Structure formats: structure tokens, C-alpha cells
Amino acid sequence: MANPGNFCAALSNCFLAVLRIVIGIMFFEHGTQKLFNYPAGFGAVPLHSLMGLASVLEIIGGALIVVGLFTRPVAFILCGEMAVAYFKQHAGHGLWPIQNGGELAVLYCFVFLYFVAAGPGGLSLDRLLFRGKKSGG
């Protein structure tokens, strides 16, 4: 009989990759919504603004997270972006994220922080390119 611990570890690694891919796609969409107004949002923002910088980070970072390339350093940068977004845009409007509309920023921040610690999971370019090396993933 197979060891249930090994099965759970393999399943956990698979679900980590699924979480990474879904989060990356959603984050990428936030960037395209800001920069290109697609999917339709609140209108495109100027590239040379703080929101423009955020959109570039979200598009490039989201795409890298989806494919699992340089997952840990990219997740660290995106975690920081979400922390800045929370304190700059939301924290001044109330103590609790549910009160100030900052739930997504907090969730993204901590999911990206988790990716910094956990790495990309399976099905990633980090695993393919940096197999046996410490850098990248």
C-alpha cells in the first residue's frame, strides 16, 4: 500500500501550482484592466503614473507567476506592491480591510508572500530550468 504522506505531498505540490497559475492569471487581468481597459474597467491609466507602474508590474509579474519563472523574486516584488497598494490606497479609509475595500490587496500580498516561501510548485519553468540549483524557484 502506498504511503498516504507521499500522496498528500504530491497533491499539495500540484495544488500549489494550480493556485500559482490562477493567482497569476487574475493578477495579470488587473494589470491589463488598468493599462488597456481590458477587460472593461474604469478606463486606462497613464503609463507614467503610479497606477501605470502598478499595471506594468501586474502584467509582467502576473505572466511570470503563471509560467512559474523566477517565482520567488517576482512574488517578493508583487507582495511589496500589494503592501504599498494597501497602505497607500486603503488603510486610510478604515482600520479593517473589509471596511476599507483592501481585502484583495491583503489577500494578494499574503499569497505572494506564501509563494516566496513555498516556491512555484510543480509545472513551472523554475522547476524545468533550475532543477538542482538554488536560484530561481
Disulfide bonds with the S-S distance in Angstrom:
none
